[in-house]
């Protein structure tokens, strides 16, 4: 078995990945962001007493590591999820299986090549964090323990992503399922690191023992499972495509089975066509719903539903019933689910036509650009919004079972509106990226990056500004940038229930002591929510108009060249 020295898969992947311009740009941006965070949060005092172990330094290092952990964890699937699916999309998977390489060598080469670039990114942050050690408050052993936990997590997450690539044909499906599995683990590690911040040596011992053991327990079995799947692959048809039998898939499926002719499955899965298409039906919309989205089977869809519903049951019990002050966090979970799952059904709408070289044929049909655009847009929006709506039933259940929730009925309506606008935004941005880029994987990653910048970067900037320079005037402007984030909008509206009235009163007096109130809500609540509505509606309108212009411009060029 060839693992390191003469592994052709590893050598080829390293040459391709490490010589791309994306690698250098990503590394440079990553270093600039980390250096900028440390520079802005550096103590402004002229004299520093390093014998006091200042809390500000510990907050800075904790923030540095948590941000580093989140960024690297989110980057891991983008490098590893397409390791095997990329071979399937390039129609070289069958030739790879027919090579004399053992499946374990193939999986090892793919995994090592995907993690090598991430290892460079991780170790390149060491000089930046070493600048914080002379400030005190953090020992070198905590830094080493944090990097041991980070490397262990990256290995486990990379193996999860590679394994997902072995079970799916498209990179987009493997990427989404990888995120659905990895994100709960990332949140658990963040909670563990924050909860044990005051334990000192105990946190070091737990980090260097618990996280590597947990990562090994995940990575080693998945490694051999993926290799076994390559050793005994599913039946392959022409051009390395897996032979798909929908009836056989339903019979062999584990857990959830999607029934096309039953409610509520028929809301997002159209029944099999047994007659001709009706007059007036948009053929693009019909093709997207029946061939593109569900033509490759329902494994990804079933896994997404099962994982999300399992997490929803736990989060519902905690956030909606036990600790009702944290109800906005459940809405944030719904928003996060839509952010991950929504782009999958729209990011490949136009790029798939380019990859099959059918876009010019589509643009030269008698269909208008508007009809093509809304057919592709509403097909993706329909599936993502229905799947997201499945997670809102706990909110309606809480509204029925807990009478106190009726006092906050406007807040519940605001939550539903925020979720609806999030569905529109994610599908809109994904279709826009699909119109711009030429590959589905590039379009999907670009969509996730834009959603990250739009939804989470304002929150992170506001938290950073409030923590390290709260008295600066720019902090107020940074706070108002959170109107772009649905997470901030969800936390802006409180719930008025009896058992949390005291805490809500204290929160209001601390936050909005100088504001008036209207129907129980402060004016700043309403201003922020109206700002979110205004920004989101205008943003989506501009994006949609730009897409229409791009389709019309491309259509005119194609029509004039005939």
JOLIN-V316735 format. One record per pair of residues at least 6 apart in sequence whose C-alpha atoms are under 7 Angstrom apart, sorted by the first residue. I is the first residue (numbers start at 1). J is the second residue. If there is no record, write none. Layout:
i=I j=J
i=I j=J
//
This chain:
i=1 j=102
i=1 j=105
i=2 j=105
i=3 j=105
i=3 j=108
i=3 j=109
i=7 j=109
i=9 j=106
i=9 j=109
i=9 j=110
i=10 j=109
i=10 j=110
i=10 j=112
i=10 j=113
i=13 j=113
i=14 j=113
i=18 j=117
i=27 j=121
i=31 j=125
i=35 j=128
i=41 j=60
i=41 j=468
i=50 j=135
i=50 j=136
i=53 j=136
i=53 j=137
i=54 j=136
i=54 j=137
i=55 j=137
i=57 j=135
i=57 j=136
i=57 j=137
i=58 j=137
i=58 j=138
i=66 j=190
i=69 j=150
i=73 j=154
i=76 j=154
i=76 j=157
i=76 j=158
i=77 j=158
i=77 j=161
i=77 j=175
i=77 j=178
i=78 j=175
i=79 j=114
i=80 j=111
i=80 j=114
i=80 j=158
i=80 j=161
i=80 j=162
i=81 j=161
i=81 j=162
i=81 j=164
i=81 j=165
i=81 j=171
i=81 j=174
i=81 j=175
i=82 j=165
i=82 j=171
i=83 j=110
i=83 j=162
i=83 j=165
i=84 j=162
i=84 j=165
i=84 j=166
i=85 j=165
i=85 j=166
i=85 j=168
i=85 j=169
i=85 j=170
i=85 j=171
i=86 j=171
i=87 j=93
i=88 j=169
i=88 j=240
i=89 j=170
i=91 j=239
i=91 j=240
i=93 j=240
i=94 j=240
i=103 j=227
i=103 j=230
i=103 j=231
i=104 j=227
i=107 j=227
i=111 j=158
i=111 j=159
i=111 j=162
i=115 j=158
i=133 j=139
i=142 j=204
i=145 j=204
i=145 j=207
i=145 j=208
i=148 j=208
i=149 j=207
i=149 j=208
i=149 j=211
i=149 j=212
i=152 j=211
i=152 j=212
i=152 j=215
i=153 j=215
i=156 j=215
i=156 j=218
i=156 j=219
i=157 j=182
i=159 j=219
i=159 j=222
i=159 j=223
i=160 j=178
i=161 j=174
i=161 j=178
i=163 j=222
i=163 j=226
i=164 j=174
i=164 j=178
i=165 j=171
i=165 j=174
i=166 j=226
i=168 j=174
i=171 j=441
i=172 j=344
i=172 j=441
i=172 j=444
i=173 j=300
i=176 j=340
i=176 j=341
i=177 j=300
i=177 j=304
i=196 j=203
i=234 j=242
i=235 j=242
i=235 j=243
i=236 j=242
i=236 j=243
i=237 j=243
i=246 j=297
i=250 j=257
i=256 j=302
i=256 j=306
i=258 j=265
i=259 j=265
i=260 j=266
i=260 j=269
i=260 j=270
i=260 j=271
i=261 j=271
i=267 j=386
i=268 j=382
i=268 j=383
i=268 j=386
i=270 j=289
i=270 j=290
i=282 j=375
i=284 j=372
i=284 j=375
i=284 j=376
i=285 j=375
i=285 j=376
i=285 j=379
i=288 j=376
i=288 j=379
i=289 j=379
i=293 j=345
i=309 j=391
i=312 j=391
i=315 j=330
i=316 j=330
i=316 j=394
i=319 j=326
i=319 j=327
i=319 j=329
i=319 j=330
i=320 j=327
i=320 j=398
i=325 j=500
i=328 j=490
i=328 j=491
i=331 j=415
i=331 j=490
i=332 j=487
i=334 j=388
i=334 j=391
i=335 j=419
i=335 j=422
i=338 j=384
i=338 j=388
i=338 j=423
i=339 j=426
i=341 j=384
i=342 j=384
i=342 j=423
i=342 j=426
i=342 j=427
i=343 j=426
i=343 j=427
i=343 j=430
i=343 j=444
i=343 j=447
i=345 j=380
i=346 j=377
i=346 j=380
i=346 j=427
i=346 j=430
i=346 j=431
i=347 j=430
i=347 j=431
i=347 j=433
i=347 j=434
i=347 j=440
i=347 j=443
i=347 j=444
i=348 j=434
i=348 j=440
i=349 j=376
i=349 j=431
i=349 j=434
i=350 j=434
i=350 j=435
i=351 j=434
i=351 j=435
i=351 j=437
i=351 j=438
i=351 j=439
i=351 j=440
i=352 j=440
i=353 j=359
i=354 j=438
i=355 j=439
i=363 j=555
i=364 j=558
i=364 j=559
i=369 j=551
i=369 j=552
i=369 j=555
i=370 j=548
i=377 j=431
i=380 j=427
i=381 j=423
i=381 j=424
i=381 j=427
i=384 j=423
i=385 j=423
i=399 j=405
i=399 j=406
i=404 j=497
i=404 j=498
i=405 j=497
i=407 j=496
i=407 j=497
i=408 j=495
i=408 j=496
i=411 j=493
i=411 j=495
i=415 j=490
i=418 j=486
i=425 j=540
i=428 j=540
i=428 j=544
i=429 j=447
i=430 j=444
i=430 j=447
i=432 j=547
i=433 j=443
i=433 j=446
i=433 j=447
i=434 j=440
i=434 j=443
i=437 j=443
i=454 j=484
i=454 j=485
i=455 j=484
i=455 j=485
i=455 j=486
i=456 j=485
i=458 j=481
i=458 j=482
i=459 j=482
i=461 j=478
i=462 j=478
i=462 j=479
i=465 j=475
i=466 j=475
i=482 j=488
i=483 j=489
i=483 j=528
i=483 j=531
i=483 j=532
i=484 j=532
i=484 j=535
i=484 j=536
i=489 j=529
i=489 j=532
i=492 j=525
i=493 j=525
i=515 j=522
i=515 j=523
i=515 j=524
i=516 j=522
i=516 j=523
i=517 j=523
//
